[in-house]
Amino acid sequence: MSFRSIEQLLRRKSKIKISQNITSGIHDQKEEQSVQSLRESLLASNQLPEKFDDYHVLLRFLRMRGFNVSKAKEMFLNMLKWRQDCAIDTIAKDFNFEEYDALKRCYPHGFHGVDRFGRPLYIERIGSMDLNKFMQVTSIDRYIKYHISEQEKTLSLRYPASSLATNKHISSTTAILDVKGLDVVALLFNCDIFSSVL
């Protein structure tokens, strides 16, 4: 769900007026021109899905490519292709991670409120992870799909909700990796498994 559709939904359902600072905000003029150029280029070639027709999404791609519009467009199109090849929208919509509770017992992690700036707070207790049990509970493929579905929830629900709560655009999280109790010897022994899980 795009920011625009969340705004329309909230206005339609609850008559809440969302501040212009959230959806449009005050933008740097050069950044705004670059975003507009990228948007026009994508629209001209009919390659900008409504879901991604958002100032901040396009700005993120421009920042990652040093405001080079052609490189940002290439990266954006690669992202769309990857999403299509990996059926990301299908995973986000239909994937059911039945082993969630069992996974949480052997790999404590999740979102826990927000930080002082209003960004979603994600905590992973890597030191408490039981790799052997993890591999019994789920497969790497299913874990990756679970991770993708959680990231999609963050993009479509957590960021917009945080933005509404703080009355400013939120597009990042704060992550805490708790390594207390991490067994370095076991980590090195299981290095291949561990790197594919994280």
C-alpha positions in Angstrom: 0.0 0.0 0.0 1.5 3.3 -1.0 1.7 6.4 1.2 -0.8 8.1 -1.1 -3.3 5.2 -0.7 -2.9 5.2 3.1 -3.5 9.0 3.1 -6.6 8.5 0.9 -7.8 5.6 3.1 -7.4 7.6 6.3 -9.1 10.7 4.9 -12.0 8.6 3.6 -12.4 6.4 6.7 -11.7 8.7 9.6 -11.4 12.2 8.2 -8.0 12.6 9.7 -6.0 15.3 7.9 -2.5 14.2 7.4 0.0 17.1 7.6 1.6 18.1 4.3 5.0 17.8 6.0 4.5 14.0 6.1 3.4 13.4 2.5 5.1 16.3 0.7 7.2 18.1 3.3 9.9 20.7 2.7 12.3 19.4 0.1 15.7 20.5 -1.2 15.1 22.1 -4.6 17.9 20.2 -6.3 16.7 16.9 -4.8 13.2 17.7 -5.9 14.3 18.4 -9.5 16.2 15.1 -9.6 13.2 13.2 -8.2 11.0 14.8 -10.8 13.4 13.9 -13.6 13.5 10.3 -12.5 9.8 10.2 -12.1 9.2 11.6 -15.5 11.7 9.2 -17.1 10.0 6.2 -15.5 6.5 7.5 -16.4 7.5 8.1 -20.0 8.5 4.5 -20.4 5.5 3.3 -18.3 7.8 1.7 -15.7 6.6 3.4 -12.5 4.0 1.3 -10.6 1.7 3.3 -8.4 3.0 1.5 -5.3 6.4 3.1 -5.9 5.3 6.5 -7.2 6.5 8.2 -4.0 8.9 11.1 -3.6 10.9 9.4 -0.8 11.2 6.1 -2.6 12.6 7.7 -5.7 14.8 10.0 -3.6 16.3 6.9 -1.9 17.4 5.4 -5.3 18.8 8.8 -6.4 20.8 9.1 -3.1 22.2 5.5 -3.6 23.5 6.5 -7.1 24.8 10.0 -6.3 21.8 11.7 -7.9 22.7 10.2 -11.3 19.2 9.9 -12.8 20.1 7.2 -15.4 21.9 5.0 -12.8 19.1 5.5 -10.3 16.6 4.5 -13.0 18.6 1.4 -13.8 18.8 0.4 -10.2 15.0 1.0 -9.8 14.2 -1.1 -12.8 16.6 -3.9 -11.5 14.6 -3.7 -8.2 11.3 -4.1 -10.1 12.7 -7.1 -12.0 14.0 -8.7 -8.8 10.6 -8.3 -7.2 8.9 -9.9 -10.2 11.5 -12.7 -10.5 11.3 -13.6 -6.8 7.5 -13.0 -6.6 7.9 -10.5 -3.7 4.3 -9.3 -3.9 3.0 -12.8 -3.8 5.2 -13.6 -0.7 4.1 -10.4 1.0 0.4 -11.2 0.4 0.1 -15.0 0.7 3.1 -16.3 2.7 2.1 -17.9 5.9 5.0 -18.6 8.3 3.4 -21.3 10.5 6.6 -21.9 12.5 6.8 -18.3 13.8 6.3 -19.2 17.5 8.9 -22.0 17.3 11.3 -19.7 15.5 10.9 -17.0 18.2 11.9 -19.5 20.9 15.2 -20.4 19.2 15.9 -17.0 17.6 14.5 -14.1 19.6 13.9 -11.1 17.4 11.3 -8.6 16.4 10.0 -5.1 16.4 9.6 -3.5 19.8 8.1 0.0 19.7 10.0 3.0 18.4 13.2 4.9 19.1 13.3 8.5 20.3 13.0 9.7 16.7 9.9 7.7 16.1 11.6 5.0 13.9 10.5 1.4 14.4 12.9 -0.4 16.8 14.0 -3.9 15.7 15.9 -6.1 18.1 17.8 -9.3 17.3 19.2 -11.4 20.2 21.9 -13.1 18.2 23.6 -14.3 21.3 20.5 -16.3 22.3 20.1 -18.0 18.9 20.2 -21.8 18.9 21.3 -22.6 15.3 20.7 -26.3 15.5 17.2 -25.8 16.7 16.7 -23.0 14.1 17.6 -25.5 11.3 15.1 -28.0 12.7 12.3 -25.5 13.0 12.5 -24.0 9.5 14.5 -24.0 6.3 16.7 -21.2 4.9 14.2 -20.7 2.0 11.2 -20.3 4.3 13.2 -18.0 6.7 14.1 -15.7 3.7 10.4 -15.6 2.7 9.5 -14.7 6.3 12.1 -12.0 6.3 10.9 -10.6 3.0 7.3 -10.6 4.3 8.4 -8.7 7.4 10.3 -6.1 5.4 7.2 -5.6 3.2 5.1 -5.1 6.4 7.7 -2.5 7.5 7.4 -0.6 4.1 3.6 -0.8 3.9 2.6 -0.5 7.6 5.3 0.4 10.1 6.8 3.3 8.2 3.5 4.9 7.4 2.2 4.4 10.9 5.5 5.9 12.4 5.2 8.8 10.0 1.7 9.5 11.0 2.6 9.3 14.7 5.6 11.6 14.4 4.1 13.9 11.8 7.2 13.5 9.7 8.4 11.1 7.1 10.0 7.9 8.6 11.8 5.6 6.2 14.3 3.8 8.4 14.5 1.6 11.4 16.9 1.4 14.3 18.3 -2.1 14.8 19.8 -3.5 18.0 21.9 -6.6 17.6 22.3 -8.2 21.1 25.4 -10.5 21.0 25.4 -11.2 24.7 26.0 -14.9 25.1 27.3 -15.4 21.6 29.6 -18.4 21.4 32.4 -17.4 19.0 33.7 -21.0 18.7 30.2 -22.2 17.7 29.8 -19.3 15.4 33.1 -20.2 13.5 32.1 -23.9 13.5 28.7 -23.1 12.0 29.9 -20.1 9.9 28.3 -21.3 6.7 25.0 -21.8 8.3 25.1 -18.6 10.3 26.0 -16.4 7.3 23.2 -17.8 5.2 20.7 -17.3 8.0 21.6 -13.6 8.6 
